[in-house]
Amino acid sequence: MAKQLDPMTDDLPLMANTSHMLVKHYTLDLDVDFKSHVIEGIIVFFFETGSRCRKASSSDDEGCQPQFDETCKTGASEPCHVPVTNLSACSSKTEYNDFAVCGKGEKDTSDKNGNHSNGEQASGISSSKNCCDIENHGSTDFLLVLDCCDLFVLKVEEVDVAAVAGIEKFTRSAKLTDAAKELGNLRNQIVQELVTLPAHRWKEQLYYYARCSQAPGCGELLFTTGTWSLEIKKSGIRAPRDFPHAIRVWYKTKPEGRSVTWTTDQSGRPCVYTMGSPINNRALFPCQEPPVALSTWQATVRTAAHFVVLMSGENSAEPVQLQEGVLSWYYYVTMPMPASTFTIAIGCWQEVKQHPFAADVQTNSDFSLPFSQADLRWHEEWCGHVEYPCRFQNPAARLQAVIPYRVFAPWCLMESCKELVLQLIPQCLSAAYTTLGTHPFSRLDVLIVPSNFSSLGMASPHIIFLSQSVLPGGRHLCGARLCHEIAHAWFGLAIGARDWTEEWISEGFATYLEDIFWARAQQLSHDEVKGQQELKASLRWRRLRDEVQNSEEELQVLRPNKENTGEVSESGASVVKHGLKAEKIFMQVHYLKGYFLLRFLARTIGEASYLASLRKFVHKFHGQLVLSQDFLYMLLEDIPEQKESGLTVESIFQNWLDTSGIPKPLLEEGETWKECQLVQQVSGEVTKWIQTNQRIRKSSKKKRKQDEVFFQKLLPDQLVLLLESLLEEKTLCPRTLQCLEKTYKLGEQDAEVRHRWCELVVKHKYMPGYGDVEKFLREDQAMGVYLYGELMVNEDAKQQELAYKCFAAAREHMDVASAKVVAEMLF
């Protein structure tokens, strides 16, 4: 690349030159070794030339521009299931053994940064005469750039797809004679035909992808790895259209690679999983990171027989025994998605199953679809995405309120999951279907991940990770979080942001829809729904206000690139502004400001009309990448009368998306939620506690029994608001805190409530509560990061000792970003 990006900055570089060549499919063949903490294997890329590259001859310089064709149409297709047996033979022992020999006896020839040049690889380049300076910018050879980090790349070669038996069907007979004159052109023609097969031939397409990935090599390619990239060239090839379109890369991960975490589960058994790293999957496999590189994939993963492999594939894989003690798992997807959505979790997970005599969960009759005739007409139209087997065009899928689901957990958490998660999933799925219609994905796995997971949840295609923190304390936190992650199936996955700095498109929508889904899942009355939503708005307002006061202004902007949002360089490379900033992971501004914008729009045009617009947006843009204006223009087209009141896309940019701080319309609206009955009830209880605290401080021991006060039972969110309000009090005496804990049994409440209780304990140096703080920091790592700072800021020796003790115990397995932030607080 002409410009070297500084890896020490907070921006995440997306290096791949997607405007020149665009990956359409990945085939992965991986071995997972828990002893060495290494994943080793082969990845095969199937490319197409960027469609806006000029049709120049290979002797001319190729001029390329960014491209993405979203105009392909697809009709109805059959359900997306393919028997594993169709492809299991493709990962034969012969190929596996050949690969093992290929990598045998290799030395770690990396430099101190883990980088390799061709000359350093014993097996990467067959002879020294092939080595060249791939950074020589005087060269006219085309350079393929992939995103890559923390990987040992061992070998890169072109794949001879023309050697696959039966592959001749993918060459147009009229061109076969001409193409055969140049074998490289023939191979590229075959790949082009394969990647553009129509959706109804997806099984055949997957079969030939697997066959081609096992084809022999036909020439090693020159390569070098940098801090953020893998760069590949073929001598004499100057244009992307002449560059090999099927490439095989041998590689292995590093134990310290930042895309996966090697740890132990809650039962003490080893596991590894992708935890949503800021660098995404580039330390798991070389890839094209820019979201425009929508691709399908298939993966074969081998590991010891006592492990279960879960992935973001659309099939529920059944393991195949290859040899004693080794199982092979095969997954695939047919819907093109960004490489960042690829997810894997390998561990001794147990499937949580319903009791055989348990009654089926009945969905309420209110869950009939509130769709208008206009909604139904949308389904009769063509989809606007690239062609794939789309559920929105599948009549059976469109009527499926609850998709097939499974729950996995460590052995010690199975009972909790059986009583809670397993019961909630169908209710939440049905509520989501009632709101938005067709589920974009055909199935769902839910996994309770290890305690070092740095979030309450993470959604990927076909799989959701949940923190163990959502399990204690009843249904509320678990149900709300499930609804949030399920909402990402539509917003964040089926519809993705074209520019990753626009996180609000994913998180703002999921936060707003979480309330809608959860209210319907609970089958609340209209008044109950309104009350709980106003209570939530009150809590979120407090969090937004605090975050705006305590964070950098530039991190509060939802569209930091403003009018340049979505723009990339000529090659397709770009950077994600602040994408590597550790503190940003723990910020909620894009959740909260996005939520309040959507709430504002819903209140402006009416919730019924607003939800109808959301369904229209989902149908129009599923399977595509969007910018903020795509949603806003479509929404405002449906309500032209709002233009007269000054509500325009430009005004929304100015007031909500392009500026820091509290949005002006939100300030003008005032805190209307204070009038909500549930909020007023909390205000009354806060007053009682303040008065109780004053009486306790003044009273003697003999008068304690006369000071009894009746406190009302509160909902979990009301408890959070109560504790946050009490945190604003300068002093609460130990007897008040003891009474508070006893009254609400705070140690048994959900993690949101316990977090506020721990803050009260730390603020008032309430030593009987230090055990609760230690337990929280150990078991609720997704939420406890800033408690460390509060323990340090008081400059209390016992509290600081507690912080050091907890961090020392957790640090080894803690998420890297979390550990960095905590270390900065402590040292």
C-alpha positions in Angstrom: 0.0 0.0 0.0 1.2 3.5 -0.8 0.3 4.7 2.7 1.5 2.8 5.8 -1.0 3.1 8.6 0.3 3.7 12.1 -0.8 0.7 14.2 -0.3 2.7 17.4 -3.2 5.0 16.7 -6.7 4.3 17.9 -8.0 3.8 14.3 -8.5 0.2 13.0 -7.1 -0.1 9.4 -9.1 -2.1 6.8 -6.3 -2.9 4.4 -7.9 -5.2 1.8 -8.1 -3.8 -1.7 -11.7 -4.9 -2.3 -12.2 -2.5 -5.2 -9.7 -4.6 -7.2 -10.6 -8.1 -6.1 -13.6 -9.1 -4.0 -13.7 -12.4 -2.1 -17.0 -14.3 -2.7 -16.4 -17.5 -0.7 -14.0 -18.9 1.9 -13.3 -22.6 2.5 -11.6 -23.3 5.8 -10.0 -26.6 6.9 -8.8 -26.3 10.5 -7.2 -28.3 13.3 -7.6 -27.0 16.9 -4.9 -27.9 19.4 -5.7 -27.1 23.0 -2.3 -28.1 24.2 -0.4 -25.5 22.1 -3.3 -23.0 21.9 -3.0 -23.0 18.1 -5.5 -23.3 15.3 -3.7 -24.5 12.1 -4.9 -25.2 8.7 -5.8 -24.1 5.2 -8.0 -21.4 3.8 -9.0 -21.2 0.2 -10.3 -17.9 -1.3 -12.6 -17.7 -4.3 -12.5 -14.2 -5.8 -14.2 -12.1 -8.5 -12.6 -9.1 -10.1 -13.9 -5.8 -8.9 -16.7 -5.0 -11.4 -15.6 -1.4 -11.8 -12.1 -2.3 -12.8 -11.6 -1.4 -16.5 -11.7 -4.2 -19.0 -8.1 -3.5 -19.9 -5.6 -6.0 -21.2 -3.1 -7.5 -18.7 -0.4 -5.4 -20.3 -2.1 -2.2 -19.3 -2.3 -0.6 -15.9 -5.6 -1.5 -14.4 -7.8 1.3 -13.1 -10.1 0.2 -10.4 -12.9 1.8 -8.3 -14.8 0.6 -5.3 -17.8 -1.5 -6.2 -20.7 -3.4 -4.8 -23.6 -4.6 -6.9 -26.8 -4.7 -4.8 -29.2 -5.0 -7.7 -29.3 -8.8 -8.2 -32.8 -10.3 -7.7 -33.8 -13.6 -6.3 -36.9 -15.6 -6.2 -38.3 -18.1 -3.7 -36.0 -21.0 -2.8 -36.1 -24.2 -0.8 -35.1 -24.3 2.9 -31.4 -24.0 3.3 -30.3 -27.4 4.6 -27.6 -29.6 3.1 -26.7 -33.1 4.5 -23.2 -33.1 6.0 -22.7 -36.5 4.3 -22.7 -34.7 0.9 -19.4 -33.1 1.6 -17.8 -35.1 4.4 -15.7 -36.9 1.9 -14.1 -33.7 0.7 -11.9 -33.5 3.8 -10.3 -36.8 3.3 -7.5 -38.2 5.4 -5.2 -38.1 2.4 -5.5 -34.3 2.0 -5.2 -33.9 5.8 -2.0 -36.0 6.0 -0.5 -34.2 3.0 -1.1 -30.9 4.8 0.4 -32.2 8.0 3.6 -33.2 6.1 3.7 -29.8 4.4 3.9 -28.1 7.7 6.1 -30.6 9.5 9.5 -29.5 10.8 9.0 -25.8 10.1 10.9 -23.4 12.3 9.4 -20.2 13.7 11.2 -17.8 11.5 9.2 -14.7 12.4 10.8 -11.5 13.5 10.0 -10.0 16.8 6.7 -8.6 15.4 5.7 -12.0 14.1 6.1 -10.9 10.5 7.4 -13.1 7.7 9.0 -12.4 4.4 9.3 -14.9 1.6 13.0 -15.5 2.3 12.3 -16.4 5.9 10.0 -19.3 5.0 11.5 -22.7 4.6 8.4 -23.9 2.8 6.8 -20.6 1.8 8.9 -20.2 -1.4 10.6 -23.1 -3.0 13.8 -21.4 -4.0 15.6 -18.1 -3.2 15.4 -16.9 -6.8 11.7 -16.4 -6.3 12.1 -14.0 -3.4 11.7 -10.4 -4.2 10.9 -7.1 -2.4 7.1 -7.1 -2.6 7.2 -3.6 -1.2 9.0 -2.3 -4.3 6.6 0.3 -5.5 8.4 0.5 -8.8 6.9 -2.9 -9.7 4.0 -3.0 -12.0 2.8 -6.4 -10.7 -0.7 -6.4 -9.1 -0.6 -6.8 -5.4 -3.5 -8.5 -3.6 -3.9 -7.2 0.0 -5.7 -9.1 2.7 -6.4 -8.2 6.3 -4.3 -10.3 8.6 -2.8 -9.9 12.1 -1.1 -12.2 14.6 -0.8 -15.1 12.1 2.0 -17.3 10.9 1.5 -17.6 7.1 3.4 -20.6 5.9 2.6 -20.9 2.2 0.5 -19.3 -0.5 -0.3 -21.0 -3.8 -2.7 -20.8 -6.8 -5.3 -23.6 -6.9 -5.7 -25.6 -10.1 -9.5 -25.7 -10.2 -9.4 -26.9 -13.8 -8.1 -30.3 -12.5 -11.4 -31.0 -10.6 -13.4 -33.8 -12.3 -16.6 -32.6 -13.8 -15.6 -28.9 -13.5 -15.9 -28.5 -17.3 -19.6 -27.8 -16.8 -18.6 -24.3 -15.5 -16.9 -23.3 -18.7 -19.1 -21.8 -21.4 -18.6 -24.1 -24.4 -18.4 -21.2 -26.8 -15.4 -19.8 -25.0 -13.7 -23.0 -24.0 -11.4 -23.2 -27.0 -10.2 -19.6 -26.6 -9.8 -20.0 -22.8 -7.9 -23.2 -23.1 -5.1 -21.3 -24.8 -4.4 -19.6 -21.5 -4.9 -22.0 -18.6 -4.9 -19.1 -16.1 -7.8 -17.5 -17.9 -9.6 -20.9 -17.9 -9.2 -21.3 -14.1 -10.5 -17.7 -13.5 -13.4 -18.4 -15.8 -14.3 -21.5 -13.9 -14.2 -19.6 -10.6 -16.3 -16.8 -12.1 -18.9 -19.3 -13.2 -18.9 -21.0 -9.8 -19.3 -17.8 -7.7 -22.2 -16.6 -9.9 -24.3 -19.7 -9.8 -28.0 -19.0 -9.2 -29.4 -19.4 -5.7 -31.3 -22.6 -6.4 -28.0 -24.4 -7.1 -26.5 -23.6 -3.7 -25.9 -27.2 -2.8 -24.0 -27.9 -6.0 -22.1 -24.7 -5.5 -21.0 -25.7 -2.0 -20.0 -29.2 -3.3 -17.8 -27.7 -6.0 -16.3 -25.2 -3.6 -15.2 -28.1 -1.5 -13.9 -30.0 -4.4 -12.0 -27.1 -5.8 -10.5 -26.3 -2.4 -8.9 -29.9 -2.5 -7.6 -29.5 -6.0 -3.8 -29.5 -6.5 -1.7 -26.4 -6.4 -0.3 -25.0 -9.6 2.4 -22.6 -8.5 3.4 -20.9 -5.3 2.9 -17.2 -4.9 5.1 -14.5 -3.4 3.8 -13.1 -0.2 4.8 -11.0 2.8 3.0 -10.2 6.1 2.9 -6.9 7.8 1.4 -5.7 11.0 -2.1 -5.6 9.6 -1.9 -7.3 6.2 -1.0 -10.2 4.0 0.2 -9.1 0.6 0.4 -11.6 -2.3 1.6 -11.2 -5.9 2.3 -13.3 -8.9 5.2 -12.3 -11.1 4.2 -10.9 -14.4 0.5 -10.4 -13.5 -0.3 -6.7 -13.6 -4.1 -6.7 -13.6 -6.7 -8.0 -11.1 -8.6 -9.9 -13.8 -5.5 -11.9 -14.6 -4.6 -12.6 -11.0 -5.5 -16.1 -9.7 -9.1 -16.2 -8.5 -8.6 -19.3 -6.4 -5.8 -19.0 -3.8 -4.9 -21.4 -1.0 -3.1 -20.2 2.2 -1.5 -22.4 4.8 -1.3 -20.7 8.2 -1.5 -21.0 11.9 -2.7 -18.7 14.7 -0.6 -17.5 17.5 -1.6 -18.3 21.2 -1.7 -14.6 21.9 -3.8 -13.8 18.8 -6.5 -11.2 19.6 -9.4 -12.7 17.6 -9.9 -15.7 19.9 -9.5 -16.3 23.6 -8.2 -19.5 25.1 -9.6 -19.9 28.6 -11.5 -22.3 30.8 -15.3 -22.5 31.3 -17.1 -22.2 34.6 -16.6 -26.0 35.1 -12.8 -25.6 34.7 -12.6 -27.2 31.3 -10.6 -25.7 28.4 -12.4 -23.8 25.7 -11.7 -21.3 22.9 -14.0 -18.8 21.3 -14.3 -15.6 19.2 -15.2 -12.9 21.8 -15.9 -10.0 19.5 -12.4 -8.5 19.3 -12.0 -5.0 17.9 -9.7 -6.5 15.2 -12.5 -9.0 14.4 -11.3 -12.3 12.8 -8.1 -11.2 11.1 -6.1 -13.1 13.8 -8.1 -16.2 13.1 -7.8 -16.3 9.3 -6.7 -13.9 6.6 -9.7 -12.2 5.1 -11.1 -9.1 3.5 -12.4 -7.0 6.5 -14.3 -4.1 4.8 -18.0 -4.8 5.2 -18.4 -4.5 1.4 -16.7 -7.9 1.1 -19.9 -9.9 1.6 -19.0 -13.6 1.3 -20.3 -17.1 2.0 -18.1 -19.7 3.7 -17.9 -23.4 4.7 -15.6 -24.8 7.3 -14.4 -28.2 8.5 -13.0 -28.1 12.0 -11.2 -31.1 13.7 -10.5 -31.4 17.4 -10.4 -33.9 20.2 -13.6 -35.9 20.6 -14.7 -34.5 24.0 -15.1 -31.0 22.5 -18.2 -29.6 20.9 -17.7 -27.1 18.0 -20.4 -24.4 17.6 -20.2 -22.0 14.7 -22.3 -19.3 13.0 -23.3 -21.7 10.2 -26.8 -22.3 9.1 -26.7 -26.0 9.6 -26.7 -27.9 13.0 -23.5 -29.8 12.4 -23.3 -33.5 13.4 -19.7 -34.6 14.1 -18.0 -37.3 12.1 -15.3 -39.5 13.7 -12.1 -39.4 11.6 -10.0 -41.6 13.9 -10.1 -42.6 17.5 -10.3 -39.5 19.7 -10.8 -37.0 16.8 -14.1 -35.6 15.5 -14.7 -33.4 12.4 -17.4 -30.8 12.4 -18.7 -29.1 9.2 -20.6 -25.8 8.9 -21.6 -23.5 6.0 -23.5 -20.4 5.2 -25.3 -19.4 1.9 -26.1 -15.8 2.8 -23.2 -13.5 2.0 -22.0 -11.8 5.1 -18.9 -9.7 6.2 -16.0 -11.9 7.5 -16.4 -10.2 10.9 -19.6 -12.1 11.5 -17.8 -15.5 11.4 -18.0 -17.0 14.9 -16.7 -20.1 16.6 -16.8 -21.5 20.1 -15.2 -24.9 21.0 -15.5 -26.3 24.4 -17.0 -29.1 26.6 -20.4 -27.6 26.1 -23.5 -29.5 27.2 -26.8 -29.2 25.3 -29.5 -28.1 27.6 -32.7 -30.0 26.8 -36.3 -29.6 27.7 -37.7 -32.2 30.1 -39.3 -34.9 27.9 -42.7 -34.3 29.6 -42.5 -30.5 29.6 -45.4 -28.8 27.9 -44.8 -26.9 24.7 -44.6 -23.2 25.1 -47.8 -21.7 23.8 -47.7 -18.3 22.2 -50.5 -15.9 23.0 -53.1 -15.3 20.4 -52.1 -11.6 20.4 -49.0 -12.8 18.6 -50.8 -12.8 15.3 -49.0 -10.7 12.8 -50.1 -7.0 12.8 -49.3 -6.7 9.1 -51.2 -4.6 6.7 -52.0 -5.5 3.1 -49.1 -3.2 2.1 -46.8 -5.4 4.3 -47.9 -8.5 2.4 -47.4 -6.8 -1.0 -43.7 -6.1 -0.1 -43.2 -9.9 0.2 -44.4 -10.3 -3.4 -41.7 -8.0 -4.7 -38.2 -9.0 -5.5 -35.5 -8.6 -2.9 -32.8 -6.0 -3.5 -29.7 -7.9 -2.5 -27.2 -10.1 -4.3 -28.7 -13.5 -5.1 -28.8 -16.1 -2.3 -31.4 -18.5 -0.9 -33.4 -15.9 0.9 -35.9 -16.7 3.7 -37.9 -13.6 2.8 -38.9 -15.3 -0.5 -39.6 -18.6 1.2 -43.3 -19.0 2.0 -42.7 -21.6 4.8 -40.0 -19.4 6.4 -42.3 -16.3 6.3 -44.8 -18.2 8.6 -42.2 -19.4 11.1 -42.8 -17.5 14.3 -40.2 -19.6 16.3 -37.2 -20.9 14.4 -35.4 -24.1 15.7 -33.2 -23.3 18.7 -30.7 -25.0 21.0 -29.0 -23.9 24.3 -25.5 -24.9 25.3 -23.7 -24.2 28.5 -20.9 -25.5 30.8 -22.1 -28.5 32.9 -22.4 -26.5 36.1 -24.9 -24.0 34.6 -27.2 -26.4 32.9 -30.0 -26.3 35.5 -30.1 -22.5 35.5 -30.3 -22.5 31.7 -33.1 -25.1 31.7 -35.2 -23.1 34.1 -34.6 -19.7 32.5 -33.0 -19.4 29.0 -34.7 -22.4 27.5 -38.1 -21.1 28.5 -37.5 -17.5 27.4 -36.1 -18.1 23.9 -39.4 -19.1 22.1 -41.3 -16.2 23.8 -38.6 -13.7 22.6 -38.4 -15.2 19.1 -42.2 -15.1 18.7 -42.3 -11.5 20.0 -39.6 -10.5 17.5 -41.5 -12.2 14.6 -44.7 -10.3 15.7 -42.8 -7.0 15.4 -40.6 -7.4 12.3 -41.8 -10.5 10.5 -39.6 -13.1 8.8 -36.6 -14.3 10.8 -33.6 -13.7 8.6 -31.8 -16.8 9.8 -33.0 -20.4 9.8 -32.0 -21.5 13.3 -30.5 -20.3 16.6 -27.9 -21.6 19.1 -27.5 -19.8 22.4 -24.3 -20.4 24.3 -23.4 -19.3 27.9 -19.8 -18.3 27.4 -17.0 -18.2 30.0 -16.9 -15.6 32.7 -14.1 -13.5 31.0 -16.6 -12.5 28.2 -16.5 -8.7 28.2 -20.2 -8.1 27.3 -23.6 -9.2 28.4 -24.2 -10.7 24.9 -23.1 -10.9 21.3 -25.1 -11.8 18.3 -23.8 -13.6 15.2 -25.6 -15.3 12.4 -27.4 -18.4 13.9 -25.7 -18.1 17.3 -25.9 -15.8 20.3 -23.3 -15.6 23.1 -24.7 -14.8 26.6 -22.8 -13.8 29.7 -23.4 -15.9 32.8 -24.3 -12.5 34.4 -27.8 -12.7 32.9 -28.7 -15.9 34.7 -29.1 -14.9 38.4 -31.9 -12.7 39.7 -34.9 -13.9 37.7 -36.2 -13.4 34.2 -35.9 -9.7 33.6 -32.3 -9.2 32.7 -32.0 -12.5 30.8 -35.2 -11.9 28.8 -34.3 -8.3 27.9 -30.8 -9.2 26.8 -32.1 -12.1 24.7 -34.4 -9.7 23.0 -31.6 -7.3 22.3 -29.4 -9.9 20.7 -32.3 -11.4 18.7 -33.0 -7.9 17.4 -29.5 -7.9 15.9 -30.6 -10.7 13.5 -32.3 -7.9 11.6 -30.3 -4.8 12.6 -26.6 -5.5 12.5 -26.6 -8.8 10.7 -29.2 -9.1 8.0 -28.9 -5.3 7.6 -25.3 -4.1 8.2 -23.6 -0.7 8.4 -21.6 0.1 5.2 -19.4 2.2 7.4 -18.5 0.6 10.8 -18.3 4.0 12.5 -22.1 4.0 12.3 -22.5 1.5 15.1 -25.8 3.2 16.1 -27.5 1.5 13.1 -26.9 -1.8 14.9 -26.9 -0.9 18.6 -29.5 1.9 18.6 -32.1 -0.2 16.8 -31.4 -3.3 19.0 -31.8 -1.2 22.1 -35.0 0.3 20.9 -36.4 -3.0 19.7 -35.4 -4.8 22.9 -38.1 -3.0 24.8 -40.8 -3.7 22.1 -39.8 -7.4 22.0 -39.6 -7.9 25.7 -42.9 -6.2 26.4 -44.6 -8.5 23.9 -42.8 -11.6 25.2 -44.2 -10.8 28.7 -47.7 -10.2 27.2 -48.0 -6.9 29.1 -51.0 -4.6 29.0 -50.8 -1.3 27.1 -50.4 0.7 30.4 -47.8 -1.7 31.7 -45.8 -1.4 28.4 -45.9 2.4 28.5 -44.8 2.4 32.2 -41.9 0.0 31.7 -40.7 1.9 28.6 -40.8 5.2 30.4 -38.9 3.7 33.3 -36.3 2.4 30.8 -36.0 5.8 29.2 -35.4 7.3 32.6 -32.5 4.9 33.3 -31.0 5.4 29.9 -31.2 9.2 30.2 -29.2 9.0 33.4 -26.5 6.8 31.7 -26.3 9.0 28.6 -26.0 12.1 30.8 -23.2 10.5 32.9 -21.4 9.2 29.8 -21.5 12.6 28.1 -20.0 14.2 31.2 -17.2 11.6 31.6 -16.0 10.8 28.0 -14.1 12.4 25.2 -16.4 14.6 23.0 -15.2 13.0 19.8 -16.3 9.6 21.0 -19.8 10.9 21.5 -20.4 11.5 17.8 -22.5 8.8 16.1 -21.4 9.7 12.6 -17.7 10.7 13.1 -16.9 10.8 9.4 -19.9 13.1 8.8 -20.3 13.8 5.0 -17.4 11.4 4.2 -19.2 8.5 5.9 -19.0 5.4 3.7 -16.1 6.7 1.6 -13.1 4.5 0.9 -9.8 4.8 -0.9 -9.4 4.0 -4.6 -8.3 0.4 -3.6 -11.2 0.0 -1.2 -9.0 0.3 1.9 -10.1 2.6 4.8 -9.9 3.0 8.6 -12.5 2.6 11.3 -12.1 5.8 13.4 -11.4 5.0 17.0 -11.8 1.3 16.2 -8.9 0.2 18.5 -9.6 2.6 21.4 -9.9 0.3 24.4 -12.3 2.6 26.4 -14.7 2.7 23.4 -15.7 -0.9 24.0 -17.2 0.0 27.3 -19.0 3.1 26.1 -22.8 3.0 25.5 -23.2 6.3 23.7 -24.0 4.7 20.3 -26.6 2.5 22.1 -28.2 5.4 24.0 -28.2 8.2 21.5 -29.3 5.8 18.8 -32.1 4.6 21.1 -33.3 8.1 21.9 -33.2 9.1 18.2 -35.5 6.2 17.3 -37.7 6.9 20.3 -38.0 10.5 19.2 -39.0 9.4 15.6 -41.5 6.9 17.0 -43.1 9.5 19.2 -43.1 12.0 16.3 -44.9 9.8 13.8 -46.7 7.4 16.1 -45.5 3.9 17.1 -47.8 2.0 14.8 -46.7 3.9 11.7 -43.1 3.8 12.9 -43.1 0.0 13.3 -44.7 -0.4 9.9 -41.9 1.7 8.4 -39.4 -0.6 10.2 -40.9 -3.7 8.6 -40.8 -1.9 5.2 -37.1 -1.0 5.8 -36.3 -4.6 6.8 -37.9 -6.0 3.6 -36.3 -3.4 1.4 -32.7 -3.6 2.7 -32.2 -7.1 4.2 -29.0 -8.7 2.8 -27.5 -5.2 2.1 -25.3 -2.6 3.7 -26.7 0.7 4.6 -25.8 4.2 5.7 -27.9 6.4 8.1 -29.5 8.3 5.3 -30.9 5.1 3.7 -33.2 4.6 6.7 -33.9 8.3 7.3 -34.8 9.1 3.7 -37.1 6.1 3.5 -38.8 6.9 6.8 -39.4 10.6 5.9 -40.7 9.7 2.4 -43.6 8.0 4.2 -44.4 11.1 6.3 -43.9 14.1 4.0 -46.0 16.3 6.3 -43.0 16.2 8.8 -41.0 18.3 6.4 -43.2 21.3 7.2 -42.3 21.0 10.9 -38.6 21.0 10.0 -37.9 17.3 10.4 -35.4 16.5 7.6 -32.5 14.2 7.1 -30.2 17.2 7.4 -31.7 18.3 10.7 -31.4 14.8 12.1 -27.7 14.7 11.1 -27.1 18.1 12.7 -29.0 17.5 15.9 -28.4 13.8 16.5 -25.7 12.1 14.5 -22.9 14.7 13.8 -22.5 16.4 17.1 -21.3 15.4 20.6 -23.2 15.9 23.8 -27.0 15.5 24.5 -29.0 16.0 21.3 -30.9 19.3 21.3 -34.4 17.8 20.7 -33.9 15.5 23.7 -33.1 18.4 25.9 -36.1 20.3 24.6 -38.4 17.4 25.2 -37.6 17.5 28.9 -37.6 14.5 31.3 -41.2 13.5 30.6 -40.5 10.1 32.0 -40.4 11.6 35.5 -44.2 11.7 35.3 -44.4 8.0 34.9 -46.0 6.2 37.8 -43.2 3.6 38.1 -40.6 6.4 38.3 -42.7 8.4 40.8 -43.0 5.3 42.9 -39.2 5.1 43.1 -39.0 8.8 44.0 -41.3 8.1 46.9 -39.1 5.2 48.1 -35.9 7.2 47.7 -37.5 9.9 50.0 -38.3 7.1 52.6 -34.7 5.8 52.6 -33.2 9.3 53.0 -35.5 10.0 55.9 -34.7 6.5 57.4 -31.0 7.3 57.1 -31.5 10.6 58.9 -33.4 8.9 61.7 -30.9 6.1 62.1 -28.1 8.6 62.4 -29.9 10.5 65.1 -31.4 7.6 67.0 -30.0 5.4 69.8 -30.0 1.7 69.8 -33.0 1.6 72.1 -35.2 3.4 69.6 -34.4 1.2 66.6 -37.7 -0.8 66.7 -39.7 2.4 66.6 -38.1 3.4 63.3 -39.6 0.6 61.1 -40.8 1.8 57.7 -42.8 -0.1 55.1 -41.1 -0.2 51.8 -42.9 -1.2 48.6 -41.8 -4.1 46.4 -40.0 -2.8 43.3 -39.4 -4.2 39.8 -35.7 -4.8 38.9 -35.4 -1.6 36.8 -37.0 0.3 39.7 -34.4 -1.1 42.0 -31.7 0.1 39.7 -33.2 3.6 39.7 -33.5 3.5 43.5 -29.9 2.6 44.0 -28.7 5.1 41.4 -30.6 7.8 43.2 -29.2 6.8 46.6 -25.7 6.9 45.1 -26.3 10.7 44.7 -26.6 11.0 48.5 -23.4 12.2 50.2 -23.6 9.8 53.2 -25.5 6.6 54.0 -24.7 5.1 57.3 -23.8 1.4 57.7 -27.1 0.5 59.4 -29.0 2.1 56.4 -27.0 0.0 54.0 -27.5 -3.1 56.0 -31.3 -2.5 56.1 -31.2 -1.7 52.3 -29.5 -5.0 51.5 -31.8 -7.0 53.8 -35.0 -5.3 52.5 -34.4 -6.1 48.8 -32.1 -9.1 49.2 -29.7 -7.3 46.9 -27.2 -10.1 46.8 -29.8 -12.3 45.0 -30.9 -9.7 42.5 -29.8 -9.5 38.8 -26.4 -8.2 37.8 -27.6 -4.6 37.0 -29.0 -4.3 40.5 -25.9 -5.9 42.2 -23.6 -3.6 40.2 -25.3 -0.5 41.8 -25.2 -2.2 45.2 -21.5 -2.7 44.8 -21.0 1.0 43.9 -22.8 1.9 47.1 -20.6 -0.4 49.1 -17.5 1.1 47.6 -18.6 4.7 47.9 -19.5 4.3 51.6 -16.7 1.9 52.5 -19.2 -0.6 53.8 -16.9 -3.5 54.7 -19.6 -6.1 55.2 -20.4 -5.7 51.5 -16.8 -6.2 50.3 -17.5 -9.9 49.7 -20.3 -8.9 47.3 -17.8 -6.7 45.5 -15.2 -9.4 45.2 -17.8 -11.9 43.9 -19.0 -9.4 41.4 -15.6 -8.7 40.0 -14.9 -12.4 39.7 -18.2 -13.6 38.2 -19.5 -10.5 36.4 -16.5 -9.4 34.4 -18.7 -8.1 31.7 -19.9 -5.3 34.0 -17.2 -4.8 36.6 -14.5 -3.0 34.8 -15.2 0.5 36.2 -15.7 -0.8 39.8 -11.9 -1.2 39.8 -11.5 2.5 39.2 -14.0 3.3 42.0 -12.0 1.0 44.4 -8.9 3.0 43.6 -10.2 6.5 43.6 -11.2 6.5 47.3 -7.5 6.0 48.2 -8.6 3.5 50.8 -6.0 0.8 51.6 -8.4 -2.0 52.1 -10.3 -1.2 48.9 -7.1 -0.9 46.9 -5.9 -4.2 48.3 -9.3 -5.7 47.2 -8.8 -4.3 43.6 -5.3 -5.7 43.3 -6.4 -9.1 44.7 -9.3 -9.4 42.3 -7.3 -8.3 39.2 -4.5 -10.7 40.0 -6.9 -13.6 40.1 -8.7 -12.6 36.9 -6.1 -11.0 34.8 -4.7 -14.2 33.1 -8.1 -15.0 31.5 -9.5 -11.5 31.3 -10.4 -10.0 27.9 -7.4 -8.1 26.6 -9.2 -4.7 26.3 -10.7 -5.1 29.7 -7.3 -6.0 31.2 -5.7 -3.0 29.6 -8.3 -0.5 30.9 -8.2 -2.0 34.4 -4.4 -2.0 34.5 -4.4 1.7 33.6 -6.7 2.3 36.6 -4.6 0.3 39.0 -1.0 1.0 38.0 
